[in-house]
Amino acid sequence: MSLFARQSPALIASRIALAFVWVYQGAVPKLVCPSPVELGLLSYLGPLYGFMFSVMGYGEIAFGLLLLLTPWRWPFLLNIAAMLSLLGFVSLYEPRLLAEAFNPVSLNAAVIALSLTAYWEMGKVSASNQ
């Protein structure tokens, strides 16, 4: 059976978009072209922030793949919690970033909406299996 069999187009699109966001955010600004802004944010976490930067990059890639491939609904709720937590972190330590173009508010709002869509659509798939 296909990975995406019996999934609505909305669920498939949400999963692909969420996976893309996490894989891109883990690979490009953390592993391929380290972002000074993201490094600066992590410096608030202590002396191991350089090491944590790489670990977070790989973790974000893995989380993106989980959102793409998971048979469970809970990772989408975890994603919403992560987006709200990260937005709170940025608001606390670098509030000026909230006014930048393509800022954390707009990105996180879109990711939360996609996560809600995926969560609700997976609920429909689960209900139809009963």
Backbone atoms as SQL, in Angstrom:
CREATE TABLE atoms (id INTEGER PRIMARY KEY, chain TEXT, resi INTEGER, resn TEXT, atom TEXT, x REAL, y REAL, z REAL);
INSERT INTO atoms VALUES
  (1, 'A', 1, 'MET', 'N', 0.840, -1.176, 0.000),
  (2, 'A', 1, 'MET', 'CA', 0.000, 0.000, 0.000),
  (3, 'A', 1, 'MET', 'C', 0.890, 1.246, 0.000),
  (4, 'A', 2, 'SER', 'N', 0.512, 2.221, -0.772),
  (5, 'A', 2, 'SER', 'CA', 1.274, 3.455, -0.896),
  (6, 'A', 2, 'SER', 'C', 1.292, 4.219, 0.419),
  (7, 'A', 3, 'LEU', 'N', 2.377, 4.931, 0.646),
  (8, 'A', 3, 'LEU', 'CA', 2.521, 5.736, 1.856),
  (9, 'A', 3, 'LEU', 'C', 1.379, 6.735, 2.002),
  (10, 'A', 4, 'PHE', 'N', 0.952, 7.307, 0.897),
  (11, 'A', 4, 'PHE', 'CA', -0.081, 8.342, 0.954),
  (12, 'A', 4, 'PHE', 'C', -1.463, 7.838, 0.544),
  (13, 'A', 5, 'ALA', 'N', -1.629, 6.533, 0.469),
  (14, 'A', 5, 'ALA', 'CA', -2.936, 5.982, 0.107),
  (15, 'A', 5, 'ALA', 'C', -3.974, 6.411, 1.136),
  (16, 'A', 6, 'ARG', 'N', -5.155, 6.743, 0.665),
  (17, 'A', 6, 'ARG', 'CA', -6.294, 7.123, 1.495),
  (18, 'A', 6, 'ARG', 'C', -6.085, 8.437, 2.244),
  (19, 'A', 7, 'GLN', 'N', -5.103, 9.214, 1.847),
  (20, 'A', 7, 'GLN', 'CA', -4.909, 10.518, 2.464),
  (21, 'A', 7, 'GLN', 'C', -5.448, 11.583, 1.520),
  (22, 'A', 8, 'SER', 'N', -6.093, 12.566, 2.083),
  (23, 'A', 8, 'SER', 'CA', -6.656, 13.641, 1.272),
  (24, 'A', 8, 'SER', 'C', -5.537, 14.489, 0.669),
  (25, 'A', 9, 'PRO', 'N', -5.854, 15.181, -0.417),
  (26, 'A', 9, 'PRO', 'CA', -4.863, 16.107, -0.984),
  (27, 'A', 9, 'PRO', 'C', -4.405, 17.158, 0.038),
  (28, 'A', 10, 'ALA', 'N', -5.324, 17.610, 0.914),
  (29, 'A', 10, 'ALA', 'CA', -4.953, 18.598, 1.936),
  (30, 'A', 10, 'ALA', 'C', -3.933, 18.013, 2.911),
  (31, 'A', 11, 'LEU', 'N', -4.102, 16.771, 3.300),
  (32, 'A', 11, 'LEU', 'CA', -3.155, 16.124, 4.211),
  (33, 'A', 11, 'LEU', 'C', -1.809, 15.923, 3.539),
  (34, 'A', 12, 'ILE', 'N', -1.823, 15.451, 2.325),
  (35, 'A', 12, 'ILE', 'CA', -0.561, 15.236, 1.602),
  (36, 'A', 12, 'ILE', 'C', 0.186, 16.556, 1.437),
  (37, 'A', 13, 'ALA', 'N', -0.515, 17.598, 0.998),
  (38, 'A', 13, 'ALA', 'CA', 0.121, 18.904, 0.803),
  (39, 'A', 13, 'ALA', 'C', 0.664, 19.452, 2.123),
  (40, 'A', 14, 'SER', 'N', -0.098, 19.310, 3.200),
  (41, 'A', 14, 'SER', 'CA', 0.354, 19.789, 4.510),
  (42, 'A', 14, 'SER', 'C', 1.608, 19.058, 4.959),
  (43, 'A', 15, 'ARG', 'N', 1.602, 17.748, 4.815),
  (44, 'A', 15, 'ARG', 'CA', 2.762, 16.950, 5.236),
  (45, 'A', 15, 'ARG', 'C', 4.005, 17.313, 4.436),
  (46, 'A', 16, 'ILE', 'N', 3.849, 17.452, 3.125),
  (47, 'A', 16, 'ILE', 'CA', 4.995, 17.791, 2.271),
  (48, 'A', 16, 'ILE', 'C', 5.518, 19.184, 2.614),
  (49, 'A', 17, 'ALA', 'N', 4.602, 20.147, 2.792),
  (50, 'A', 17, 'ALA', 'CA', 5.022, 21.515, 3.114),
  (51, 'A', 17, 'ALA', 'C', 5.729, 21.569, 4.472),
  (52, 'A', 18, 'LEU', 'N', 5.172, 20.886, 5.479),
  (53, 'A', 18, 'LEU', 'CA', 5.806, 20.869, 6.799),
  (54, 'A', 18, 'LEU', 'C', 7.179, 20.198, 6.749),
  (55, 'A', 19, 'ALA', 'N', 7.268, 19.092, 6.041),
  (56, 'A', 19, 'ALA', 'CA', 8.559, 18.414, 5.908),
  (57, 'A', 19, 'ALA', 'C', 9.571, 19.332, 5.232),
  (58, 'A', 20, 'PHE', 'N', 9.141, 20.023, 4.184),
  (59, 'A', 20, 'PHE', 'CA', 10.044, 20.936, 3.491),
  (60, 'A', 20, 'PHE', 'C', 10.552, 22.022, 4.431),
  (61, 'A', 21, 'VAL', 'N', 9.646, 22.638, 5.203),
  (62, 'A', 21, 'VAL', 'CA', 10.048, 23.713, 6.111),
  (63, 'A', 21, 'VAL', 'C', 11.100, 23.212, 7.093),
  (64, 'A', 22, 'TRP', 'N', 10.840, 22.068, 7.738),
  (65, 'A', 22, 'TRP', 'CA', 11.783, 21.563, 8.738),
  (66, 'A', 22, 'TRP', 'C', 13.096, 21.095, 8.132),
  (67, 'A', 23, 'VAL', 'N', 13.036, 20.399, 7.010),
  (68, 'A', 23, 'VAL', 'CA', 14.279, 19.932, 6.367),
  (69, 'A', 23, 'VAL', 'C', 15.098, 21.127, 5.900),
  (70, 'A', 24, 'TYR', 'N', 14.443, 22.092, 5.277),
  (71, 'A', 24, 'TYR', 'CA', 15.154, 23.282, 4.815),
  (72, 'A', 24, 'TYR', 'C', 15.765, 24.039, 5.992),
  (73, 'A', 25, 'GLN', 'N', 14.962, 24.285, 7.038),
  (74, 'A', 25, 'GLN', 'CA', 15.459, 25.041, 8.187),
  (75, 'A', 25, 'GLN', 'C', 16.578, 24.305, 8.928),
  (76, 'A', 26, 'GLY', 'N', 16.562, 22.991, 8.880),
  (77, 'A', 26, 'GLY', 'CA', 17.640, 22.230, 9.508),
  (78, 'A', 26, 'GLY', 'C', 18.895, 22.201, 8.655),
  (79, 'A', 27, 'ALA', 'N', 18.719, 22.088, 7.345),
  (80, 'A', 27, 'ALA', 'CA', 19.871, 21.938, 6.452),
  (81, 'A', 27, 'ALA', 'C', 20.520, 23.275, 6.093),
  (82, 'A', 28, 'VAL', 'N', 19.748, 24.199, 5.581),
  (83, 'A', 28, 'VAL', 'CA', 20.358, 25.407, 5.004),
  (84, 'A', 28, 'VAL', 'C', 20.907, 26.370, 6.057),
  (85, 'A', 29, 'PRO', 'N', 20.077, 26.931, 6.961),
  (86, 'A', 29, 'PRO', 'CA', 20.663, 27.912, 7.884),
  (87, 'A', 29, 'PRO', 'C', 21.462, 27.309, 9.043),
  (88, 'A', 30, 'LYS', 'N', 21.485, 26.001, 9.142),
  (89, 'A', 30, 'LYS', 'CA', 22.258, 25.402, 10.236),
  (90, 'A', 30, 'LYS', 'C', 23.455, 24.594, 9.751),
  (91, 'A', 31, 'LEU', 'N', 23.313, 23.843, 8.683),
  (92, 'A', 31, 'LEU', 'CA', 24.398, 22.958, 8.260),
  (93, 'A', 31, 'LEU', 'C', 25.141, 23.459, 7.016),
  (94, 'A', 32, 'VAL', 'N', 24.412, 23.943, 6.025),
  (95, 'A', 32, 'VAL', 'CA', 25.042, 24.340, 4.761),
  (96, 'A', 32, 'VAL', 'C', 25.597, 25.758, 4.820),
  (97, 'A', 33, 'CYS', 'N', 24.784, 26.704, 5.234),
  (98, 'A', 33, 'CYS', 'CA', 25.171, 28.123, 5.323),
  (99, 'A', 33, 'CYS', 'C', 24.776, 28.639, 6.699),
  (100, 'A', 34, 'PRO', 'N', 25.579, 28.357, 7.727),
  (101, 'A', 34, 'PRO', 'CA', 25.191, 28.738, 9.086),
  (102, 'A', 34, 'PRO', 'C', 24.776, 30.209, 9.191),
  (103, 'A', 35, 'SER', 'N', 23.600, 30.415, 9.748),
  (104, 'A', 35, 'SER', 'CA', 23.026, 31.744, 9.889),
  (105, 'A', 35, 'SER', 'C', 23.555, 32.430, 11.141),
  (106, 'A', 36, 'PRO', 'N', 24.159, 33.621, 10.980),
  (107, 'A', 36, 'PRO', 'CA', 24.619, 34.362, 12.166),
  (108, 'A', 36, 'PRO', 'C', 23.467, 34.714, 13.113),
  (109, 'A', 37, 'VAL', 'N', 22.288, 34.961, 12.561),
  (110, 'A', 37, 'VAL', 'CA', 21.131, 35.290, 13.405),
  (111, 'A', 37, 'VAL', 'C', 20.764, 34.088, 14.268),
  (112, 'A', 38, 'GLU', 'N', 20.702, 32.905, 13.649),
  (113, 'A', 38, 'GLU', 'CA', 20.351, 31.709, 14.430),
  (114, 'A', 38, 'GLU', 'C', 21.451, 31.359, 15.422),
  (115, 'A', 39, 'LEU', 'N', 22.709, 31.515, 15.024),
  (116, 'A', 39, 'LEU', 'CA', 23.806, 31.284, 15.972),
  (117, 'A', 39, 'LEU', 'C', 23.701, 32.237, 17.152),
  (118, 'A', 40, 'GLY', 'N', 23.359, 33.487, 16.874),
  (119, 'A', 40, 'GLY', 'CA', 23.196, 34.463, 17.940),
  (120, 'A', 40, 'GLY', 'C', 22.079, 34.088, 18.895),
  (121, 'A', 41, 'LEU', 'N', 20.976, 33.610, 18.345),
  (122, 'A', 41, 'LEU', 'CA', 19.864, 33.174, 19.206),
  (123, 'A', 41, 'LEU', 'C', 20.289, 32.016, 20.100),
  (124, 'A', 42, 'LEU', 'N', 21.005, 31.069, 19.529),
  (125, 'A', 42, 'LEU', 'CA', 21.425, 29.907, 20.326),
  (126, 'A', 42, 'LEU', 'C', 22.477, 30.255, 21.366),
  (127, 'A', 43, 'SER', 'N', 23.203, 31.339, 21.156),
  (128, 'A', 43, 'SER', 'CA', 24.236, 31.708, 22.129),
  (129, 'A', 43, 'SER', 'C', 23.627, 31.999, 23.506),
  (130, 'A', 44, 'TYR', 'N', 22.325, 32.296, 23.538),
  (131, 'A', 44, 'TYR', 'CA', 21.659, 32.523, 24.824),
  (132, 'A', 44, 'TYR', 'C', 21.526, 31.228, 25.627),
  (133, 'A', 45, 'LEU', 'N', 21.732, 30.086, 24.991),
  (134, 'A', 45, 'LEU', 'CA', 21.541, 28.801, 25.667),
  (135, 'A', 45, 'LEU', 'C', 22.792, 28.285, 26.365),
  (136, 'A', 46, 'GLY', 'N', 23.907, 28.958, 26.196),
  (137, 'A', 46, 'GLY', 'CA', 25.099, 28.541, 26.917),
  (138, 'A', 46, 'GLY', 'C', 26.276, 28.258, 26.018),
  (139, 'A', 47, 'PRO', 'N', 27.370, 27.771, 26.624),
  (140, 'A', 47, 'PRO', 'CA', 28.638, 27.637, 25.912),
  (141, 'A', 47, 'PRO', 'C', 28.673, 26.559, 24.821),
  (142, 'A', 48, 'LEU', 'N', 27.764, 25.636, 24.833),
  (143, 'A', 48, 'LEU', 'CA', 27.787, 24.568, 23.832),
  (144, 'A', 48, 'LEU', 'C', 26.922, 24.885, 22.615),
  (145, 'A', 49, 'TYR', 'N', 26.584, 26.154, 22.420),
  (146, 'A', 49, 'TYR', 'CA', 25.645, 26.488, 21.356),
  (147, 'A', 49, 'TYR', 'C', 26.157, 26.124, 19.965),
  (148, 'A', 50, 'GLY', 'N', 27.451, 26.162, 19.733),
  (149, 'A', 50, 'GLY', 'CA', 27.991, 25.778, 18.422),
  (150, 'A', 50, 'GLY', 'C', 27.742, 24.310, 18.119),
  (151, 'A', 51, 'PHE', 'N', 27.964, 23.469, 19.105),
  (152, 'A', 51, 'PHE', 'CA', 27.692, 22.039, 18.962),
  (153, 'A', 51, 'PHE', 'C', 26.191, 21.802, 18.806),
  (154, 'A', 52, 'MET', 'N', 25.414, 22.511, 19.618),
  (155, 'A', 52, 'MET', 'CA', 23.960, 22.352, 19.571),
  (156, 'A', 52, 'MET', 'C', 23.399, 22.782, 18.219),
  (157, 'A', 53, 'PHE', 'N', 24.059, 23.720, 17.573),
  (158, 'A', 53, 'PHE', 'CA', 23.607, 24.208, 16.273),
  (159, 'A', 53, 'PHE', 'C', 23.555, 23.068, 15.263),
  (160, 'A', 54, 'SER', 'N', 24.612, 22.274, 15.203),
  (161, 'A', 54, 'SER', 'CA', 24.646, 21.126, 14.283),
  (162, 'A', 54, 'SER', 'C', 23.635, 20.066, 14.690),
  (163, 'A', 55, 'VAL', 'N', 23.570, 19.767, 15.971),
  (164, 'A', 55, 'VAL', 'CA', 22.623, 18.772, 16.463),
  (165, 'A', 55, 'VAL', 'C', 21.197, 19.201, 16.126),
  (166, 'A', 56, 'MET', 'N', 20.902, 20.466, 16.315),
  (167, 'A', 56, 'MET', 'CA', 19.570, 20.965, 15.993),
  (168, 'A', 56, 'MET', 'C', 19.285, 20.855, 14.505),
  (169, 'A', 57, 'GLY', 'N', 20.290, 21.108, 13.676),
  (170, 'A', 57, 'GLY', 'CA', 20.092, 20.981, 12.230),
  (171, 'A', 57, 'GLY', 'C', 19.679, 19.573, 11.847),
  (172, 'A', 58, 'TYR', 'N', 20.408, 18.593, 12.348),
  (173, 'A', 58, 'TYR', 'CA', 20.062, 17.198, 12.043),
  (174, 'A', 58, 'TYR', 'C', 18.727, 16.812, 12.677),
  (175, 'A', 59, 'GLY', 'N', 18.468, 17.330, 13.879),
  (176, 'A', 59, 'GLY', 'CA', 17.193, 17.058, 14.543),
  (177, 'A', 59, 'GLY', 'C', 16.014, 17.628, 13.769),
  (178, 'A', 60, 'GLU', 'N', 16.181, 18.818, 13.216),
  (179, 'A', 60, 'GLU', 'CA', 15.110, 19.426, 12.437),
  (180, 'A', 60, 'GLU', 'C', 14.848, 18.636, 11.152),
  (181, 'A', 61, 'ILE', 'N', 15.912, 18.156, 10.534),
  (182, 'A', 61, 'ILE', 'CA', 15.737, 17.320, 9.341),
  (183, 'A', 61, 'ILE', 'C', 14.979, 16.045, 9.701),
  (184, 'A', 62, 'ALA', 'N', 15.361, 15.414, 10.804),
  (185, 'A', 62, 'ALA', 'CA', 14.682, 14.184, 11.242),
  (186, 'A', 62, 'ALA', 'C', 13.216, 14.461, 11.578),
  (187, 'A', 63, 'PHE', 'N', 12.943, 15.593, 12.219),
  (188, 'A', 63, 'PHE', 'CA', 11.570, 15.930, 12.569),
  (189, 'A', 63, 'PHE', 'C', 10.737, 16.173, 11.311),
  (190, 'A', 64, 'GLY', 'N', 11.319, 16.814, 10.322),
  (191, 'A', 64, 'GLY', 'CA', 10.619, 17.019, 9.055),
  (192, 'A', 64, 'GLY', 'C', 10.246, 15.696, 8.410),
  (193, 'A', 65, 'LEU', 'N', 11.172, 14.754, 8.422),
  (194, 'A', 65, 'LEU', 'CA', 10.881, 13.433, 7.851),
  (195, 'A', 65, 'LEU', 'C', 9.816, 12.705, 8.671),
  (196, 'A', 66, 'LEU', 'N', 9.847, 12.882, 9.986),
  (197, 'A', 66, 'LEU', 'CA', 8.810, 12.287, 10.832),
  (198, 'A', 66, 'LEU', 'C', 7.437, 12.826, 10.446),
  (199, 'A', 67, 'LEU', 'N', 7.332, 14.146, 10.267),
  (200, 'A', 67, 'LEU', 'CA', 6.042, 14.738, 9.900),
  (201, 'A', 67, 'LEU', 'C', 5.573, 14.246, 8.531),
  (202, 'A', 68, 'LEU', 'N', 6.489, 13.964, 7.651),
  (203, 'A', 68, 'LEU', 'CA', 6.128, 13.462, 6.329),
  (204, 'A', 68, 'LEU', 'C', 5.662, 12.013, 6.391),
  (205, 'A', 69, 'LEU', 'N', 6.317, 11.208, 7.207),
  (206, 'A', 69, 'LEU', 'CA', 6.128, 9.755, 7.156),
  (207, 'A', 69, 'LEU', 'C', 5.314, 9.160, 8.299),
  (208, 'A', 70, 'THR', 'N', 5.025, 9.924, 9.338),
  (209, 'A', 70, 'THR', 'CA', 4.401, 9.356, 10.529),
  (210, 'A', 70, 'THR', 'C', 2.972, 8.851, 10.292),
  (211, 'A', 71, 'PRO', 'N', 2.630, 7.725, 10.923),
  (212, 'A', 71, 'PRO', 'CA', 1.242, 7.273, 10.896),
  (213, 'A', 71, 'PRO', 'C', 0.436, 7.864, 12.060),
  (214, 'A', 72, 'TRP', 'N', 1.089, 8.627, 12.949),
  (215, 'A', 72, 'TRP', 'CA', 0.462, 9.159, 14.150),
  (216, 'A', 72, 'TRP', 'C', 0.085, 10.621, 13.984),
  (217, 'A', 73, 'ARG', 'N', -0.865, 11.057, 14.794),
  (218, 'A', 73, 'ARG', 'CA', -1.294, 12.456, 14.781),
  (219, 'A', 73, 'ARG', 'C', -0.497, 13.325, 15.756),
  (220, 'A', 74, 'TRP', 'N', -0.025, 12.758, 16.857),
  (221, 'A', 74, 'TRP', 'CA', 0.596, 13.551, 17.914),
  (222, 'A', 74, 'TRP', 'C', 1.792, 14.386, 17.463),
  (223, 'A', 75, 'PRO', 'N', 2.615, 13.960, 16.470),
  (224, 'A', 75, 'PRO', 'CA', 3.729, 14.842, 16.087),
  (225, 'A', 75, 'PRO', 'C', 3.279, 16.216, 15.573),
  (226, 'A', 76, 'PHE', 'N', 2.063, 16.295, 15.060),
  (227, 'A', 76, 'PHE', 'CA', 1.578, 17.586, 14.582),
  (228, 'A', 76, 'PHE', 'C', 1.235, 18.500, 15.751),
  (229, 'A', 77, 'LEU', 'N', 0.767, 17.922, 16.856),
  (230, 'A', 77, 'LEU', 'CA', 0.548, 18.717, 18.066),
  (231, 'A', 77, 'LEU', 'C', 1.891, 19.136, 18.673),
  (232, 'A', 78, 'LEU', 'N', 2.863, 18.239, 18.639),
  (233, 'A', 78, 'LEU', 'CA', 4.209, 18.573, 19.105),
  (234, 'A', 78, 'LEU', 'C', 4.781, 19.710, 18.262),
  (235, 'A', 79, 'ASN', 'N', 4.520, 19.682, 16.969),
  (236, 'A', 79, 'ASN', 'CA', 4.991, 20.741, 16.084),
  (237, 'A', 79, 'ASN', 'C', 4.386, 22.095, 16.480),
  (238, 'A', 80, 'ILE', 'N', 3.093, 22.105, 16.791),
  (239, 'A', 80, 'ILE', 'CA', 2.438, 23.344, 17.214),
  (240, 'A', 80, 'ILE', 'C', 3.077, 23.853, 18.507),
  (241, 'A', 81, 'ALA', 'N', 3.301, 22.956, 19.453),
  (242, 'A', 81, 'ALA', 'CA', 3.936, 23.347, 20.713),
  (243, 'A', 81, 'ALA', 'C', 5.347, 23.882, 20.468),
  (244, 'A', 82, 'ALA', 'N', 6.081, 23.245, 19.559),
  (245, 'A', 82, 'ALA', 'CA', 7.436, 23.707, 19.239),
  (246, 'A', 82, 'ALA', 'C', 7.401, 25.101, 18.620),
  (247, 'A', 83, 'MET', 'N', 6.457, 25.334, 17.712),
  (248, 'A', 83, 'MET', 'CA', 6.361, 26.651, 17.068),
  (249, 'A', 83, 'MET', 'C', 6.035, 27.743, 18.083),
  (250, 'A', 84, 'LEU', 'N', 5.119, 27.452, 18.990),
  (251, 'A', 84, 'LEU', 'CA', 4.765, 28.436, 20.016),
  (252, 'A', 84, 'LEU', 'C', 5.938, 28.681, 20.968),
  (253, 'A', 85, 'SER', 'N', 6.659, 27.615, 21.322),
  (254, 'A', 85, 'SER', 'CA', 7.824, 27.751, 22.209),
  (255, 'A', 85, 'SER', 'C', 8.939, 28.545, 21.534),
  (256, 'A', 86, 'LEU', 'N', 9.205, 28.236, 20.278),
  (257, 'A', 86, 'LEU', 'CA', 10.262, 28.957, 19.556),
  (258, 'A', 86, 'LEU', 'C', 9.891, 30.428, 19.367),
  (259, 'A', 87, 'LEU', 'N', 8.634, 30.691, 19.114),
  (260, 'A', 87, 'LEU', 'CA', 8.187, 32.076, 18.984),
  (261, 'A', 87, 'LEU', 'C', 8.348, 32.817, 20.316),
  (262, 'A', 88, 'GLY', 'N', 8.033, 32.147, 21.402),
  (263, 'A', 88, 'GLY', 'CA', 8.239, 32.743, 22.725),
  (264, 'A', 88, 'GLY', 'C', 9.704, 33.023, 23.000),
  (265, 'A', 89, 'PHE', 'N', 10.574, 32.096, 22.610),
  (266, 'A', 89, 'PHE', 'CA', 12.014, 32.258, 22.799),
  (267, 'A', 89, 'PHE', 'C', 12.518, 33.474, 22.033),
  (268, 'A', 90, 'VAL', 'N', 12.132, 33.579, 20.772),
  (269, 'A', 90, 'VAL', 'CA', 12.552, 34.718, 19.950),
  (270, 'A', 90, 'VAL', 'C', 11.991, 36.019, 20.533),
  (271, 'A', 91, 'SER', 'N', 10.740, 35.986, 20.958),
  (272, 'A', 91, 'SER', 'CA', 10.113, 37.185, 21.540),
  (273, 'A', 91, 'SER', 'C', 10.850, 37.664, 22.780),
  (274, 'A', 92, 'LEU', 'N', 11.342, 36.731, 23.548),
  (275, 'A', 92, 'LEU', 'CA', 12.036, 37.057, 24.789),
  (276, 'A', 92, 'LEU', 'C', 13.450, 37.573, 24.542),
  (277, 'A', 93, 'TYR', 'N', 14.195, 36.902, 23.647),
  (278, 'A', 93, 'TYR', 'CA', 15.616, 37.207, 23.482),
  (279, 'A', 93, 'TYR', 'C', 15.941, 38.125, 22.300),
  (280, 'A', 94, 'GLU', 'N', 15.165, 38.094, 21.238),
  (281, 'A', 94, 'GLU', 'CA', 15.440, 38.936, 20.066),
  (282, 'A', 94, 'GLU', 'C', 14.142, 39.481, 19.483),
  (283, 'A', 95, 'PRO', 'N', 13.403, 40.272, 20.244),
  (284, 'A', 95, 'PRO', 'CA', 12.101, 40.741, 19.766),
  (285, 'A', 95, 'PRO', 'C', 12.170, 41.554, 18.476),
  (286, 'A', 96, 'ARG', 'N', 13.310, 42.142, 18.168),
  (287, 'A', 96, 'ARG', 'CA', 13.441, 42.916, 16.928),
  (288, 'A', 96, 'ARG', 'C', 13.202, 42.045, 15.696),
  (289, 'A', 97, 'LEU', 'N', 13.451, 40.740, 15.805),
  (290, 'A', 97, 'LEU', 'CA', 13.249, 39.833, 14.671),
  (291, 'A', 97, 'LEU', 'C', 11.775, 39.705, 14.289),
  (292, 'A', 98, 'LEU', 'N', 10.891, 40.021, 15.205),
  (293, 'A', 98, 'LEU', 'CA', 9.459, 39.888, 14.943),
  (294, 'A', 98, 'LEU', 'C', 8.957, 40.914, 13.928),
  (295, 'A', 99, 'ALA', 'N', 9.740, 41.952, 13.680),
  (296, 'A', 99, 'ALA', 'CA', 9.348, 42.992, 12.731),
  (297, 'A', 99, 'ALA', 'C', 10.055, 42.847, 11.381),
  (298, 'A', 100, 'GLU', 'N', 10.935, 41.881, 11.242),
  (299, 'A', 100, 'GLU', 'CA', 11.665, 41.679, 9.986),
  (300, 'A', 100, 'GLU', 'C', 10.758, 41.064, 8.927),
  (301, 'A', 101, 'ALA', 'N', 11.161, 41.196, 7.669),
  (302, 'A', 101, 'ALA', 'CA', 10.443, 40.524, 6.582),
  (303, 'A', 101, 'ALA', 'C', 10.564, 39.015, 6.773),
  (304, 'A', 102, 'PHE', 'N', 9.529, 38.272, 6.429),
  (305, 'A', 102, 'PHE', 'CA', 9.500, 36.812, 6.583),
  (306, 'A', 102, 'PHE', 'C', 9.922, 36.423, 7.995),
  (307, 'A', 103, 'ASN', 'N', 9.291, 37.049, 8.956),
  (308, 'A', 103, 'ASN', 'CA', 9.677, 36.909, 10.356),
  (309, 'A', 103, 'ASN', 'C', 9.098, 35.643, 10.992),
  (310, 'A', 104, 'PRO', 'N', 9.519, 35.348, 12.233),
  (311, 'A', 104, 'PRO', 'CA', 9.027, 34.153, 12.917),
  (312, 'A', 104, 'PRO', 'C', 7.513, 34.122, 13.130),
  (313, 'A', 105, 'VAL', 'N', 6.882, 35.280, 13.233),
  (314, 'A', 105, 'VAL', 'CA', 5.430, 35.289, 13.445),
  (315, 'A', 105, 'VAL', 'C', 4.729, 34.712, 12.225),
  (316, 'A', 106, 'SER', 'N', 5.075, 35.199, 11.040),
  (317, 'A', 106, 'SER', 'CA', 4.395, 34.731, 9.823),
  (318, 'A', 106, 'SER', 'C', 4.747, 33.284, 9.505),
  (319, 'A', 107, 'LEU', 'N', 6.011, 32.909, 9.665),
  (320, 'A', 107, 'LEU', 'CA', 6.411, 31.520, 9.396),
  (321, 'A', 107, 'LEU', 'C', 5.725, 30.576, 10.380),
  (322, 'A', 108, 'ASN', 'N', 5.757, 30.918, 11.657),
  (323, 'A', 108, 'ASN', 'CA', 5.165, 30.037, 12.663),
  (324, 'A', 108, 'ASN', 'C', 3.655, 29.928, 12.502),
  (325, 'A', 109, 'ALA', 'N', 2.993, 31.025, 12.147),
  (326, 'A', 109, 'ALA', 'CA', 1.544, 30.974, 11.926),
  (327, 'A', 109, 'ALA', 'C', 1.210, 30.023, 10.779),
  (328, 'A', 110, 'ALA', 'N', 1.973, 30.085, 9.708),
  (329, 'A', 110, 'ALA', 'CA', 1.731, 29.194, 8.571),
  (330, 'A', 110, 'ALA', 'C', 2.001, 27.736, 8.951),
  (331, 'A', 111, 'VAL', 'N', 3.068, 27.490, 9.677),
  (332, 'A', 111, 'VAL', 'CA', 3.400, 26.126, 10.090),
  (333, 'A', 111, 'VAL', 'C', 2.342, 25.585, 11.055),
  (334, 'A', 112, 'ILE', 'N', 1.846, 26.419, 11.950),
  (335, 'A', 112, 'ILE', 'CA', 0.786, 25.989, 12.865),
  (336, 'A', 112, 'ILE', 'C', -0.481, 25.652, 12.083),
  (337, 'A', 113, 'ALA', 'N', -0.840, 26.486, 11.115),
  (338, 'A', 113, 'ALA', 'CA', -2.037, 26.213, 10.307),
  (339, 'A', 113, 'ALA', 'C', -1.886, 24.903, 9.531),
  (340, 'A', 114, 'LEU', 'N', -0.715, 24.654, 8.966),
  (341, 'A', 114, 'LEU', 'CA', -0.481, 23.393, 8.255),
  (342, 'A', 114, 'LEU', 'C', -0.548, 22.210, 9.215),
  (343, 'A', 115, 'SER', 'N', -0.033, 22.382, 10.422),
  (344, 'A', 115, 'SER', 'CA', -0.074, 21.306, 11.416),
  (345, 'A', 115, 'SER', 'C', -1.503, 21.000, 11.841),
  (346, 'A', 116, 'LEU', 'N', -2.299, 22.032, 12.036),
  (347, 'A', 116, 'LEU', 'CA', -3.708, 21.821, 12.375),
  (348, 'A', 116, 'LEU', 'C', -4.435, 21.102, 11.242),
  (349, 'A', 117, 'THR', 'N', -4.169, 21.516, 10.018),
  (350, 'A', 117, 'THR', 'CA', -4.790, 20.862, 8.861),
  (351, 'A', 117, 'THR', 'C', -4.415, 19.383, 8.828),
  (352, 'A', 118, 'ALA', 'N', -3.136, 19.083, 8.988),
  (353, 'A', 118, 'ALA', 'CA', -2.692, 17.687, 8.967),
  (354, 'A', 118, 'ALA', 'C', -3.316, 16.897, 10.116),
  (355, 'A', 119, 'TYR', 'N', -3.348, 17.487, 11.302),
  (356, 'A', 119, 'TYR', 'CA', -3.927, 16.815, 12.467),
  (357, 'A', 119, 'TYR', 'C', -5.398, 16.482, 12.221),
  (358, 'A', 120, 'TRP', 'N', -6.165, 17.451, 11.746),
  (359, 'A', 120, 'TRP', 'CA', -7.596, 17.231, 11.492),
  (360, 'A', 120, 'TRP', 'C', -7.807, 16.219, 10.369),
  (361, 'A', 121, 'GLU', 'N', -7.016, 16.338, 9.317),
  (362, 'A', 121, 'GLU', 'CA', -7.168, 15.413, 8.195),
  (363, 'A', 121, 'GLU', 'C', -6.782, 13.981, 8.585),
  (364, 'A', 122, 'MET', 'N', -5.766, 13.828, 9.424),
  (365, 'A', 122, 'MET', 'CA', -5.414, 12.488, 9.894),
  (366, 'A', 122, 'MET', 'C', -6.516, 11.912, 10.765),
  (367, 'A', 123, 'GLY', 'N', -7.225, 12.769, 11.486),
  (368, 'A', 123, 'GLY', 'CA', -8.371, 12.328, 12.274),
  (369, 'A', 123, 'GLY', 'C', -9.456, 11.749, 11.382),
  (370, 'A', 124, 'LYS', 'N', -9.658, 12.358, 10.236),
  (371, 'A', 124, 'LYS', 'CA', -10.649, 11.844, 9.278),
  (372, 'A', 124, 'LYS', 'C', -10.235, 10.481, 8.739),
  (373, 'A', 125, 'VAL', 'N', -8.948, 10.311, 8.449),
  (374, 'A', 125, 'VAL', 'CA', -8.434, 9.025, 7.955),
  (375, 'A', 125, 'VAL', 'C', -8.620, 7.955, 9.030),
  (376, 'A', 126, 'SER', 'N', -8.287, 8.298, 10.292),
  (377, 'A', 126, 'SER', 'CA', -8.460, 7.343, 11.396),
  (378, 'A', 126, 'SER', 'C', -9.915, 6.960, 11.576),
  (379, 'A', 127, 'ALA', 'N', -10.804, 7.939, 11.493),
  (380, 'A', 127, 'ALA', 'CA', -12.233, 7.662, 11.665),
  (381, 'A', 127, 'ALA', 'C', -12.769, 6.783, 10.552),
  (382, 'A', 128, 'SER', 'N', -12.275, 6.954, 9.339),
  (383, 'A', 128, 'SER', 'CA', -12.753, 6.147, 8.222),
  (384, 'A', 128, 'SER', 'C', -12.218, 4.711, 8.269),
  (385, 'A', 129, 'ASN', 'N', -11.160, 4.491, 9.044),
  (386, 'A', 129, 'ASN', 'CA', -10.601, 3.134, 9.188),
  (387, 'A', 129, 'ASN', 'C', -11.378, 2.299, 10.198),
  (388, 'A', 130, 'GLN', 'N', -12.264, 2.938, 10.975),
  (389, 'A', 130, 'GLN', 'CA', -12.987, 2.200, 12.024),
  (390, 'A', 130, 'GLN', 'C', -14.256, 1.599, 11.514);
